[in-house]
Amino acid sequence: MYHQLYTRWAEEFDREHVLTEYPRPSMVRDSYENLNGEWEYAIRREEMLPKAYDGTILVPFSPEAVLSGVEKTVYPEDVLHYRRSFVMERLEGRRALLHFGAVDQSCRVYINQKLAGVHEGGYLPFTLDITELVTEGENILQAVVRDCTDTSFHARGKQKLDRGGMFYQAQSGIWQTVWMEIVPGRYISRLKITPCFDEGTVNVRVFGSVRDDMEVRIRVLDGASVIAETTGRQDTVLRIEVPDFEAWSPKHPRLYDLKIEMGEDEVRSYFAMRKCSVGRDRNGILRFMLNNRPYFHNGVLDQGYWPEGLYTAPCDDALIYDIKMMKKLGFNMIRKHSKIEPERWYYHCDRLGMLVWQDMVNGGTSYHMKFVCVLPNFWMKSGRLIKDNKYRAFSRQDEEGRREYYRELKAMTACLYNHPCIAAWVPFNEGWGQFNAAKASALVKRLDPGRLVDEASGWFDQGGGDMYSIHNYWRKFRCRPWRDRVTALTEYGGYSWRIEGHSYCSEVYGYRKYDSMEALTNGYKRLWEREIIPAVRKGLGGTVYTQLSDIEEEVNGILTYDRKIVKLKPDTVLGLNRRLYEEFRKCTGVVEAE
């Protein structure tokens, strides 16, 4: 029996103004039309555009989510249809771009019943140039969506049609903002921004919509003042010196603005001067480094689920709340687990000061849970002895699924590259659809050498990446430094407490159960005092506590699923975090640990 929960933002929800904030903070134009709101929908068994629709759906909430107004499950054999109208102005040589933040999972888009484009994959944005398909005045936009969820090899994260335990309600269709912009005939299509901390410069590459030799002008701003500028050509790397720069860190999240012009087009962006690396402390122990100083990554696992919106937060303030609350408790990092968020979430981490470890969304066919989870938990060494080229054992026997994984890994890295908050990439987790992890890790390092890599978070370690990654829920944690990688406890804890009236169901999933705030906090405190803080001196470089919030049966969150209760005593959590940072300072000799 499930009990529908609501966060306070859903209780104050305005259906007339749905996620109206600008959805792409890393590349802003003045032109912006938000298409969120009431659309028509239909669930059919065929892809032919329907003549009649079933009702209305509130985009961008999935039909399975209560905020959508539909509350129906879309099954793999179903086809989900969307329809709405929009008004187009006279373009006069300009281009009309239609953007989808994310659609789960396969999407065909029609403008005025003509195919505009097709996109595969449920977690990344895509853009369609609809200039040749629109007319001045009213136009009809239709989308046709299919979602295999966990019945195929596609990336799906924690979604499961038969949910339960650590797998959750499946969701489908449009789940991020849909919007349009009008751009010049030749426009800026993408930016690649790379801070070069040691050189005191930032590299900017401006990609154009067509291959040309157009001039680009870039200005760096500190507030309203231009502090540096340069000109060059599109599709080339332009290096700009940033005078007397202030470094970005979670404690001091300093951002610089960019203004970029190319022909008639102008966009605004931002960057930060920061450096993520690995180095040795004064005792010769490998540590994570931030801006060339030892830095302890003290994080929580965050899966980005909401009781009324599933993958989609009810509003921007809800995203901000989670980040600010974790900072208030003393954490400096969030591991975004098995999901890619809307870009605004990363923007808030950039400006508020929160490091992010970003998971690649897991795919593959049905998992052999005894092999990928039970065996390594009870015999930890087993996972590190097994090679991950055994495709059938790791649910990766489909060659097309393996190719798709690499396409989406490259796309994710490119999509989020410009966000300073991202400190580490996590290609695989606990063997879920894992294959050739060493190859994936090496690819990510080539694509983005300025960030860390947790090659195979958990136990099926293939020897690559920057960290010796450990998941430990069941036994006493014993730490030792490794010669070539940083020791990181990348999942632990998972202590649970079900609170009546704030829990989704009567079932309880967690790794140790408590019945009050006092008992839960005392258990958490014992764990930290006996195992976590002492491990810092022995080489522990980073931690990820499970988890930020409860989700359905999984009641092991610091926050309840409805975000109304902090289940651990905040002063105790903050005090323990401060003790950890002080221990790290003593061990490494950094002047200020956090």
TILUMLO-985548 format. One line per 10 residues: their letters; for each residue x, y, z of C-alpha. Coordinates in nm, 4 decimals, m for minus. Layout:
a) X Y Z ~ ...
// end
This chain:
myhqlytrwa) 0.0000 0.0000 0.0000 ~ 0.1545 0.3267 m0.1115 ~ 0.0952 0.6600 0.0584 ~ 0.1290 0.9607 m0.1703 ~ 0.3598 1.2204 m0.0174 ~ 0.3999 1.5859 m0.1087 ~ 0.6848 1.8245 m0.0488 ~ 0.5949 2.1754 0.0668 ~ 0.6678 2.3059 m0.2839 ~ 0.4063 2.0729 m0.4321
eefdrehvlt) 0.1561 2.1868 m0.1716 ~ 0.2087 2.5427 m0.2980 ~ 0.2319 2.4368 m0.6630 ~ 0.1266 2.6818 m0.9365 ~ 0.0124 2.4834 m1.2416 ~ 0.0082 2.8020 m1.4501 ~ 0.3807 2.8661 m1.4030 ~ 0.5742 2.5392 m1.4259 ~ 0.9536 2.5464 m1.4041 ~ 0.9728 2.8784 m1.5851
eyprpsmvrd) 1.3415 2.9506 m1.5102 ~ 1.5874 2.9667 m1.8002 ~ 1.6878 2.6006 m1.8523 ~ 2.0429 2.6385 m1.9916 ~ 2.2442 2.8686 m1.7601 ~ 2.5758 2.7770 m1.9228 ~ 2.4737 2.9421 m2.2530 ~ 2.2083 3.2133 m2.2173 ~ 2.0318 3.4128 m2.4872 ~ 1.7644 3.6769 m2.4509
syenlngewe) 1.5365 3.4799 m2.6825 ~ 1.3404 3.2250 m2.4765 ~ 0.9911 3.0770 m2.4946 ~ 0.8975 2.8179 m2.2319 ~ 0.6637 2.5446 m2.3597 ~ 0.5944 2.3794 m2.0238 ~ 0.2323 2.3555 m1.9150 ~ m0.0808 2.1757 m2.0294 ~ m0.0392 1.9521 m2.3354 ~ m0.2739 1.6911 m2.4771
yairreemlp) m0.1710 1.3289 m2.4320 ~ m0.2777 0.9810 m2.5418 ~ m0.1509 0.6314 m2.4626 ~ m0.1894 0.3935 m2.7558 ~ m0.0345 0.0770 m2.8959 ~ 0.0630 0.2295 m3.2306 ~ 0.2947 0.5126 m3.3348 ~ 0.0533 0.6620 m3.5875 ~ m0.0381 1.0156 m3.4830 ~ m0.3764 0.9921 m3.3086
kaydgtilvp) m0.6866 1.1760 m3.4243 ~ m0.8131 1.2126 m3.0666 ~ m0.6368 1.2429 m2.7328 ~ m0.7157 1.1065 m2.3868 ~ m0.6845 1.4282 m2.1889 ~ m0.4254 1.6784 m2.0715 ~ m0.0874 1.6290 m1.9069 ~ 0.1230 1.8867 m1.7266 ~ 0.4626 1.8945 m1.8997 ~ 0.7389 1.8319 m1.7946
fspeavlsgv) 0.6035 1.5771 m1.5451 ~ 0.5941 1.2135 m1.6496 ~ 0.2490 1.0506 m1.6754 ~ 0.3373 0.8253 m1.3800 ~ 0.3911 1.1305 m1.1539 ~ 0.0992 1.2741 m0.9597 ~ 0.1854 1.6313 m1.0663 ~ 0.1275 1.5357 m1.4297 ~ m0.2438 1.4972 m1.3593 ~ m0.2402 1.1594 m1.5378
ektvypedvl) m0.1004 0.8994 m1.2918 ~ m0.0811 0.6178 m1.5456 ~ 0.2079 0.3806 m1.6154 ~ 0.3446 0.3664 m1.9684 ~ 0.4512 0.0096 m2.0426 ~ 0.7081 m0.1036 m2.3017 ~ 0.4333 m0.2022 m2.5473 ~ 0.2686 0.1408 m2.5144 ~ 0.3217 0.4548 m2.7201 ~ 0.2880 0.7884 m2.5436
hyrrsfvmer) 0.1648 1.0736 m2.7622 ~ 0.1887 1.4467 m2.6881 ~ 0.0359 1.7437 m2.8676 ~ 0.0262 2.1205 m2.8234 ~ 0.0134 2.4335 m3.0358 ~ 0.2459 2.7316 m3.0358 ~ 0.2632 3.0637 m3.2176 ~ 0.5632 3.1483 m3.4348 ~ 0.6621 3.5008 m3.5318 ~ 0.7965 3.5931 m3.8746
legrrallhf) 1.1549 3.4610 m3.8849 ~ 1.3006 3.6863 m4.1574 ~ 1.6232 3.4899 m4.2072 ~ 1.6531 3.3735 m3.8478 ~ 1.6374 3.0124 m3.7233 ~ 1.3865 2.8524 m3.4833 ~ 1.5359 2.5997 m3.2408 ~ 1.3235 2.3592 m3.0366 ~ 1.4859 2.2187 m2.7214 ~ 1.3910 1.9177 m2.5092
gavdqscrvy) 1.5713 1.8915 m2.1734 ~ 1.5159 1.5149 m2.1598 ~ 1.2588 1.2635 m2.2864 ~ 1.2546 0.9072 m2.1582 ~ 1.3319 0.7191 m2.3787 ~ 1.2859 0.7161 m2.7569 ~ 1.1249 1.0251 m2.9080 ~ 1.0007 1.1273 m3.2526 ~ 0.9038 1.4935 m3.2941 ~ 0.6616 1.6294 m3.5545
inqklagvhe) 0.5903 1.9894 m3.6517 ~ 0.2677 2.0360 m3.8456 ~ 0.2608 1.6558 m3.8977 ~ 0.6064 1.6539 m4.0608 ~ 0.8936 1.4708 m3.8940 ~ 1.1344 1.7178 m3.7308 ~ 1.3733 1.4675 m3.5766 ~ 1.4333 1.1554 m3.3696 ~ 1.6223 1.1155 m3.0426 ~ 1.7247 0.8049 m2.8491
ggylpftldi) 1.8137 0.8100 m2.4800 ~ 1.6218 0.9331 m2.1793 ~ 1.8696 1.1521 m1.9918 ~ 2.0282 1.4092 m2.2219 ~ 1.9020 1.7253 m2.3956 ~ 1.8494 1.7495 m2.7685 ~ 1.7792 2.0333 m3.0092 ~ 1.5895 2.0394 m3.3386 ~ 1.6081 2.3134 m3.6008 ~ 1.2438 2.3497 m3.7038
telvtegeni) 1.2850 2.6558 m3.9246 ~ 1.1750 2.4866 m4.2466 ~ 0.8700 2.3252 m4.0846 ~ 0.7028 2.6206 m3.9126 ~ 0.4785 2.8917 m4.0512 ~ 0.3971 3.2344 m3.9198 ~ 0.1110 3.2067 m3.6724 ~ m0.0155 2.8845 m3.5100 ~ 0.1812 2.5605 m3.5412 ~ 0.1259 2.2101 m3.4044
lqavvrdctd) 0.3969 2.0258 m3.2087 ~ 0.3577 1.6503 m3.1537 ~ 0.5886 1.4020 m2.9840 ~ 0.5735 1.0226 m2.9976 ~ 0.7535 0.8420 m2.7154 ~ 0.8350 0.4790 m2.6303 ~ 1.0052 0.3613 m2.3110 ~ 1.1421 0.0105 m2.2583 ~ 1.2345 0.0914 m1.8955 ~ 1.4123 m0.2204 m1.7586
tsfhargkqk) 1.3077 m0.4628 m2.0358 ~ 1.5947 m0.3740 m2.2697 ~ 1.9590 m0.2645 m2.2607 ~ 1.8961 0.1121 m2.2651 ~ 2.0114 0.3385 m1.9810 ~ 1.7407 0.3430 m1.7123 ~ 1.9034 0.4207 m1.3759 ~ 1.7009 0.2998 m1.0781 ~ 1.3710 0.2682 m1.2676 ~ 1.1950 m0.0665 m1.2529
ldrggmfyqa) 0.8455 m0.1673 m1.3612 ~ 0.8283 m0.4094 m1.0679 ~ 0.9679 m0.1627 m0.8169 ~ 1.0861 m0.2442 m0.4676 ~ 1.3846 m0.2145 m0.2362 ~ 1.6555 m0.0036 m0.3980 ~ 1.4723 0.0180 m0.7331 ~ 1.1926 0.2687 m0.7807 ~ 0.8813 0.3677 m0.9724 ~ 0.9452 0.3748 m1.3466
qsgiwqtvwm) 0.8661 0.6978 m1.5287 ~ 0.8338 0.7879 m1.8945 ~ 0.8136 1.0648 m2.1484 ~ 0.9011 1.4322 m2.1202 ~ 1.0543 1.5031 m1.7796 ~ 1.2562 1.8204 m1.8347 ~ 1.1677 2.1628 m1.9737 ~ 1.0661 2.2050 m2.3374 ~ 1.1517 2.5442 m2.4851 ~ 1.2253 2.7426 m2.8002
eivpgryisr) 1.4577 3.0200 m2.9036 ~ 1.5025 3.2300 m3.2161 ~ 1.8638 3.2707 m3.3291 ~ 2.0444 3.4404 m3.6208 ~ 2.1013 3.2506 m3.9443 ~ 2.4522 3.1650 m3.8258 ~ 2.4673 3.1132 m3.4530 ~ 2.6746 2.9810 m3.1641 ~ 2.5853 2.6155 m3.1174 ~ 2.8119 2.5123 m2.8285
lkitpcfdeg) 3.0871 2.6312 m2.5937 ~ 3.3782 2.4411 m2.4445 ~ 3.5325 2.6212 m2.1466 ~ 3.8465 2.4889 m1.9780 ~ 4.0108 2.6637 m1.6814 ~ 4.3916 2.6340 m1.6769 ~ 4.4551 2.6949 m1.3095 ~ 4.8339 2.6753 m1.3045 ~ 4.8684 2.9050 m1.6054 ~ 4.6103 3.1560 m1.4796
tvnvrvfgsv) 4.4150 3.1355 m1.8049 ~ 4.0864 3.0057 m1.9394 ~ 4.0498 2.8355 m2.2776 ~ 3.7272 2.8975 m2.4676 ~ 3.6242 2.7256 m2.7885 ~ 3.3153 2.8596 m2.9673 ~ 3.1407 2.6185 m3.2040 ~ 2.9265 2.7593 m3.4840 ~ 2.6121 2.6183 m3.6414 ~ 2.7967 2.5978 m3.9725
rddmevrirv) 3.1645 2.5467 m4.0384 ~ 3.2943 2.8905 m4.1242 ~ 3.5666 3.1368 m4.0325 ~ 3.3540 3.3864 m3.8431 ~ 3.5136 3.6217 m3.5935 ~ 3.4471 3.5634 m3.2235 ~ 3.4783 3.8228 m2.9478 ~ 3.4998 3.7069 m2.5853 ~ 3.4903 3.9257 m2.2759 ~ 3.5547 3.8134 m1.9155
ldgasviaet) 3.3568 4.0069 m1.6560 ~ 3.3965 4.0486 m1.2835 ~ 3.0547 4.1852 m1.1949 ~ 2.9944 4.4675 m1.4430 ~ 3.3668 4.5247 m1.5137 ~ 3.5453 4.3731 m1.8135 ~ 3.8752 4.2325 m1.6813 ~ 3.9962 4.0553 m1.9966 ~ 3.8969 4.0109 m2.3587 ~ 4.0149 3.8590 m2.6824
tgrqdtvlri) 3.9091 3.8035 m3.0413 ~ 3.9661 3.5054 m3.2678 ~ 3.7892 3.2648 m3.5007 ~ 3.5137 3.0149 m3.4370 ~ 3.6046 2.6489 m3.3767 ~ 3.9511 2.7416 m3.2445 ~ 4.0766 2.7452 m2.8853 ~ 4.1119 3.1003 m2.7558 ~ 4.3262 3.1465 m2.4452 ~ 4.2479 3.4348 m2.2128
evpdfeawsp) 4.4562 3.5429 m1.9150 ~ 4.2508 3.5942 m1.5973 ~ 4.4383 3.8551 m1.3914 ~ 4.4705 3.8052 m1.0138 ~ 4.2011 3.5403 m1.0177 ~ 4.0196 3.4053 m0.7140 ~ 3.9995 3.0255 m0.6995 ~ 3.6663 2.8429 m0.6814 ~ 3.5983 2.6045 m0.3935 ~ 3.2890 2.4901 m0.2001
khprlydlki) 3.3745 2.7461 0.0662 ~ 3.4398 3.0220 m0.1871 ~ 3.2402 2.9487 m0.5078 ~ 3.3820 3.2330 m0.7162 ~ 3.2388 3.2568 m1.0668 ~ 3.3409 3.4822 m1.3562 ~ 3.0986 3.5816 m1.6314 ~ 3.1583 3.5503 m2.0040 ~ 3.0013 3.7485 m2.2873 ~ 3.0557 3.5951 m2.6312
emgedevrsy) 2.9698 3.7457 m2.9698 ~ 2.9827 3.5844 m3.3131 ~ 2.8308 3.7792 m3.5999 ~ 2.4770 3.8763 m3.4967 ~ 2.4663 3.6201 m3.2159 ~ 2.5491 3.6873 m2.8513 ~ 2.5424 3.4481 m2.5548 ~ 2.6343 3.4735 m2.1870 ~ 2.8093 3.2075 m1.9842 ~ 3.0375 3.1728 m1.6823
famrkcsvgr) 3.3377 2.9769 m1.5561 ~ 3.5477 2.9224 m1.2463 ~ 3.9191 2.8907 m1.1866 ~ 3.9642 2.5583 m1.0134 ~ 4.1734 2.2443 m1.0520 ~ 4.0893 1.8830 m0.9605 ~ 4.3815 1.6428 m0.9347 ~ 4.5550 1.3800 m0.7244 ~ 4.8754 1.4348 m0.5270 ~ 5.0645 1.3313 m0.2169
drngilrfml) 5.0338 1.4948 0.1225 ~ 5.3307 1.5656 0.3487 ~ 5.3285 1.1999 0.4599 ~ 5.3410 1.0660 0.1054 ~ 4.9772 0.9498 0.1059 ~ 4.7801 1.0027 m0.2156 ~ 4.4975 1.2506 m0.1668 ~ 4.2412 1.4276 m0.3774 ~ 4.3627 1.7797 m0.4503 ~ 4.1592 2.0926 m0.5107
nnrpyfhngv) 4.3550 2.3869 m0.6451 ~ 4.6825 2.2014 m0.5707 ~ 4.5992 2.1452 m0.2034 ~ 4.4858 1.8237 m0.0331 ~ 4.1081 1.8264 m0.0098 ~ 3.8719 1.5759 0.1510 ~ 3.5628 1.4979 m0.0585 ~ 3.2925 1.4529 0.2041 ~ 2.9718 1.3641 0.0243 ~ 2.6254 1.2153 0.0185
ldqgywpegl) 2.4556 0.9941 m0.2393 ~ 2.1709 1.1714 m0.4188 ~ 1.9356 0.9949 m0.6589 ~ 1.7165 1.2928 m0.7439 ~ 1.3704 1.1460 m0.6809 ~ 1.0638 1.3430 m0.5696 ~ 0.7406 1.1894 m0.4340 ~ 0.5106 1.3982 m0.6533 ~ 0.7340 1.4389 m0.9592 ~ 0.9586 1.1283 m0.9627
ytapcddali) 1.2552 1.2453 m1.1766 ~ 1.1219 1.6023 m1.1945 ~ 1.1472 1.8380 m0.8982 ~ 0.8317 2.0444 m0.8393 ~ 1.0250 2.3710 m0.8734 ~ 1.3703 2.5266 m0.8833 ~ 1.3608 2.6057 m0.5108 ~ 1.3298 2.2345 m0.4343 ~ 1.6606 2.1654 m0.6118 ~ 1.8226 2.4513 m0.4218
ydikmmkklg) 1.6925 2.3250 m0.0880 ~ 1.8650 1.9864 m0.1158 ~ 2.2002 2.1443 m0.2010 ~ 2.1789 2.4116 0.0673 ~ 2.0718 2.1619 0.3338 ~ 2.3695 1.9360 0.2637 ~ 2.6011 2.2379 0.2845 ~ 2.4365 2.3454 0.6092 ~ 2.5084 2.0005 0.7546 ~ 2.8744 2.0357 0.6573
fnmirkhski) 2.9060 1.8212 0.3446 ~ 3.1006 1.9535 0.0452 ~ 3.0138 1.6979 m0.2235 ~ 2.7122 1.5225 m0.3757 ~ 2.7411 1.2053 m0.5782 ~ 2.4635 1.2214 m0.8367 ~ 2.3677 0.8564 m0.8603 ~ 2.2332 0.6818 m1.1715 ~ 2.0725 0.9982 m1.3060 ~ 2.1621 1.3130 m1.5000
eperwyyhcd) 1.9856 1.6215 m1.3675 ~ 1.8503 1.9257 m1.5518 ~ 2.1291 2.1744 m1.6091 ~ 1.9933 2.4146 m1.3482 ~ 2.0862 2.1682 m1.0715 ~ 2.4537 2.1849 m1.1758 ~ 2.4295 2.5632 m1.2060 ~ 2.3130 2.5823 m0.8457 ~ 2.6020 2.3587 m0.7367 ~ 2.8375 2.5900 m0.9277
rlgmlvwqdm) 2.7124 2.9091 m0.7635 ~ 2.6423 2.7694 m0.4145 ~ 2.9672 2.5728 m0.3911 ~ 2.9080 2.1973 m0.4007 ~ 3.1384 1.9424 m0.5620 ~ 2.9661 1.6777 m0.7759 ~ 3.0628 1.3233 m0.8607 ~ 2.8532 1.2425 m1.1675 ~ 2.7438 0.8860 m1.2419 ~ 2.6884 0.7593 m1.5917
vnggtsyhmk) 2.3339 0.6206 m1.5981 ~ 2.3393 0.2427 m1.5820 ~ 2.1889 0.0241 m1.8528 ~ 2.2133 m0.3378 m1.9661 ~ 1.9575 m0.6157 m1.9556 ~ 1.8167 m0.7669 m1.6341 ~ 2.0864 m0.7848 m1.3667 ~ 2.2035 m1.1032 m1.1962 ~ 2.1783 m0.9523 m0.8475 ~ 2.3367 m1.2452 m0.6639
fvcvlpnfwm) 2.6421 m1.2026 m0.8831 ~ 2.6705 m0.8217 m0.8978 ~ 2.5595 m0.7365 m0.5428 ~ 2.5275 m1.0300 m0.3012 ~ 2.8553 m1.2094 m0.3786 ~ 3.0795 m0.9001 m0.3562 ~ 2.9100 m0.7871 m0.0333 ~ 2.9878 m1.1110 0.1429 ~ 3.3247 m1.1705 m0.0220 ~ 3.4611 m0.8262 m0.1047
ksgrlikdnk) 3.7726 m0.9501 m0.2815 ~ 3.5703 m1.1500 m0.5335 ~ 3.4689 m0.8455 m0.7346 ~ 3.8271 m0.7291 m0.7767 ~ 3.9291 m1.0689 m0.9121 ~ 3.6641 m1.0819 m1.1852 ~ 3.7252 m0.9347 m1.5305 ~ 3.4329 m0.7390 m1.6713 ~ 3.4629 m0.8680 m2.0291 ~ 3.2187 m1.1453 m1.9334
yrafsrqdee) 2.9323 m0.9708 m2.1091 ~ 2.6562 m1.2182 m2.0220 ~ 2.7393 m1.2185 m1.6504 ~ 2.7300 m0.8380 m1.6476 ~ 2.4099 m0.8174 m1.8602 ~ 2.5902 m0.6590 m2.1553 ~ 2.5590 m0.9251 m2.4246 ~ 2.3884 m0.6826 m2.6679 ~ 2.6511 m0.5259 m2.8933 ~ 2.4212 m0.2346 m2.9807
grreyyrelk) 2.3759 m0.1660 m2.6086 ~ 2.7517 m0.1467 m2.5611 ~ 2.7847 0.0955 m2.8540 ~ 2.4983 0.3036 m2.7173 ~ 2.6687 0.3246 m2.3780 ~ 2.9771 0.4854 m2.5306 ~ 2.7718 0.7300 m2.7371 ~ 2.5886 0.8442 m2.4267 ~ 2.9043 0.8525 m2.2128 ~ 3.0641 1.0900 m2.4631
amtaclynhp) 2.7466 1.2978 m2.4850 ~ 2.7137 1.3279 m2.1058 ~ 3.0747 1.4392 m2.0690 ~ 3.0312 1.7036 m2.3397 ~ 2.6960 1.8214 m2.2060 ~ 2.8193 1.8845 m1.8492 ~ 3.1811 1.9711 m1.9278 ~ 3.1530 2.3446 m1.8549 ~ 3.0219 2.3087 m1.4992 ~ 3.2952 2.3819 m1.2410
ciaawvpfne) 3.1156 2.1811 m0.9723 ~ 3.1839 1.8481 m1.1400 ~ 3.4952 1.6982 m0.9838 ~ 3.4642 1.3312 m1.0834 ~ 3.3016 1.1034 m1.3384 ~ 3.1695 0.7579 m1.2400 ~ 3.1354 0.5362 m1.5503 ~ 2.9986 0.2283 m1.3683 ~ 2.8381 0.1354 m1.0367 ~ 2.8431 m0.2070 m0.8665
gwgqfnaaka) 2.8637 m0.4032 m1.1885 ~ 2.5209 m0.2897 m1.3148 ~ 2.5705 m0.3252 m1.6879 ~ 2.9463 m0.2814 m1.6429 ~ 3.1804 m0.3851 m1.9230 ~ 3.5357 m0.2966 m2.0245 ~ 3.5549 m0.0391 m1.7436 ~ 3.9250 0.0251 m1.7960 ~ 3.8504 0.1297 m2.1546 ~ 3.5651 0.3561 m2.0421
salvkrldpg) 3.7828 0.5130 m1.7740 ~ 4.0605 0.5828 m2.0228 ~ 3.8116 0.7341 m2.2676 ~ 3.6741 0.9715 m2.0031 ~ 4.0284 1.0787 m1.9133 ~ 4.0978 1.1594 m2.2786 ~ 3.7746 1.3545 m2.3109 ~ 3.8244 1.5386 m1.9829 ~ 4.1750 1.5115 m1.8326 ~ 4.0957 1.7829 m1.5770
rlvdeasgwf) 3.8635 1.5708 m1.3615 ~ 3.8858 1.2587 m1.1475 ~ 3.7451 0.9183 m1.2445 ~ 3.5899 0.6528 m1.0198 ~ 3.6171 0.3750 m1.2743 ~ 3.3924 0.1101 m1.1156 ~ 3.2289 0.2374 m0.8007 ~ 3.1908 m0.0468 m0.5545 ~ 3.3804 m0.3642 m0.6211 ~ 3.4340 m0.4816 m0.9802
dqgggdmysi) 3.7574 m0.2842 m0.9918 ~ 3.9644 m0.3210 m1.3082 ~ 4.2622 m0.1215 m1.1818 ~ 4.2000 0.2122 m1.3541 ~ 4.0784 0.5554 m1.2566 ~ 4.1980 0.7798 m0.9756 ~ 4.0499 0.6035 m0.6740 ~ 4.0384 0.2660 m0.5053 ~ 3.6612 0.2647 m0.4685 ~ 3.4917 0.0785 m0.1817
hnywrkfrcr) 3.1250 0.0194 m0.0967 ~ 3.0891 m0.1021 0.2593 ~ 2.7558 m0.1482 0.4369 ~ 2.7891 m0.4719 0.6309 ~ 3.1273 m0.4964 0.8004 ~ 3.3721 m0.2864 0.9983 ~ 3.5564 m0.0511 0.7650 ~ 3.9324 m0.0912 0.7611 ~ 4.1331 0.1541 0.5554 ~ 4.4807 0.1572 0.4120
pwrdrvtalt) 4.6474 0.3862 0.1586 ~ 4.7106 0.2579 m0.1931 ~ 5.0245 0.3271 m0.3878 ~ 4.8680 0.4429 m0.7140 ~ 4.5139 0.5568 m0.6296 ~ 4.3296 0.7468 m0.3580 ~ 4.1329 0.5316 m0.1130 ~ 3.7656 0.6360 m0.1232 ~ 3.4652 0.4952 0.0621 ~ 3.2217 0.5657 m0.2203
eyggyswrie) 2.9120 0.4238 m0.0470 ~ 2.8511 0.3468 0.3204 ~ 2.5947 0.3904 0.5947 ~ 2.2412 0.3563 0.4668 ~ 2.0998 0.3716 0.8197 ~ 1.7200 0.3675 0.8105 ~ 1.4310 0.5042 1.0143 ~ 1.0747 0.4930 0.8879 ~ 0.8647 0.7866 1.0098 ~ 0.4884 0.7355 0.9991
ghsycsevyg) 0.3167 1.0026 0.7887 ~ 0.6404 1.0859 0.6072 ~ 0.7094 0.7470 0.4466 ~ 0.5842 0.6259 0.1119 ~ 0.4870 0.2758 0.2257 ~ 0.5053 0.0356 0.5196 ~ 0.8053 m0.1565 0.3842 ~ 1.1500 m0.0681 0.5176 ~ 1.4672 m0.1015 0.3124 ~ 1.7986 m0.0058 0.4679
yrkydsmeal) 2.1201 m0.1514 0.6056 ~ 2.0618 m0.0941 0.9773 ~ 1.7251 m0.0062 1.1292 ~ 1.6421 0.2463 1.4021 ~ 1.3173 0.3704 1.5543 ~ 1.3867 0.7299 1.6622 ~ 1.5978 1.0359 1.5833 ~ 1.7978 0.9756 1.9000 ~ 1.8787 0.6145 1.8114 ~ 1.9544 0.6927 1.4459
tngykrlwer) 2.1828 0.9819 1.5376 ~ 2.3664 0.7765 1.7986 ~ 2.4234 0.4973 1.5453 ~ 2.5519 0.7463 1.2894 ~ 2.7782 0.9059 1.5506 ~ 2.9258 0.5707 1.6527 ~ 2.9997 0.4853 1.2904 ~ 3.1816 0.8137 1.2359 ~ 3.3760 0.8099 1.5605 ~ 3.4824 0.4449 1.5380
eiipavrkgl) 3.5392 0.4012 1.1638 ~ 3.5191 0.7132 0.9462 ~ 3.7211 0.9811 1.1297 ~ 4.0005 0.7377 1.2363 ~ 4.0340 0.6221 0.8728 ~ 4.1364 0.9715 0.7587 ~ 4.4796 0.9313 0.9187 ~ 4.5134 0.5909 0.7499 ~ 4.4643 0.7344 0.4021 ~ 4.0903 0.7782 0.3485
ggtvytqlsd) 4.0467 1.0555 0.0915 ~ 3.6729 1.0755 0.0339 ~ 3.3371 0.9396 0.1480 ~ 2.9811 0.9111 0.0167 ~ 2.7083 0.8522 0.2770 ~ 2.3894 0.6764 0.1639 ~ 2.1862 0.8906 0.1251 ~ 2.0405 1.2426 0.0913 ~ 1.6720 1.1486 0.1134 ~ 1.4376 0.8543 0.1551
ieeevngilt) 1.2973 0.7137 m0.1703 ~ 0.9884 0.4914 m0.1615 ~ 1.0775 0.1756 0.0381 ~ 1.4345 0.2940 0.0907 ~ 1.4098 0.4942 0.4149 ~ 1.7807 0.5495 0.4741 ~ 1.7881 0.9195 0.3915 ~ 1.9150 1.2098 0.5957 ~ 1.5887 1.3754 0.4867 ~ 1.2451 1.2192 0.4587
ydrkivklkp) 1.1130 1.1653 0.1056 ~ 0.8855 1.4695 0.1440 ~ 1.1845 1.6808 0.2620 ~ 0.9893 1.7874 0.5721 ~ 1.2095 1.6269 0.8401 ~ 1.5855 1.6126 0.8880 ~ 1.6103 1.2672 1.0445 ~ 1.9576 1.3094 1.1970 ~ 2.0271 1.5771 1.4580 ~ 2.1771 1.8583 1.2481
dtvlglnrrl) 2.4187 1.9809 1.5166 ~ 2.5615 1.6305 1.5567 ~ 2.6134 1.5845 1.1815 ~ 2.7749 1.9264 1.1471 ~ 2.9960 1.8646 1.4489 ~ 3.1174 1.5313 1.3113 ~ 3.1940 1.6879 0.9744 ~ 3.3979 1.9589 1.1446 ~ 3.5907 1.6956 1.3405 ~ 3.6649 1.5092 1.0166
yeefrkctgv) 3.7964 1.8251 0.8483 ~ 4.0114 1.9037 1.1516 ~ 4.1553 1.5519 1.1483 ~ 4.2290 1.5883 0.7775 ~ 4.4004 1.9213 0.8431 ~ 4.6227 1.7657 1.1083 ~ 4.7122 1.4718 0.8839 ~ 4.7875 1.6642 0.5683 ~ 4.9108 1.9977 0.7010 ~ 4.6705 2.2077 0.4924
veae) 4.6073 2.5448 0.6513 ~ 4.2316 2.5129 0.6140 ~ 4.0733 2.1764 0.5434 ~ 3.7273 2.3063 0.4489
// end
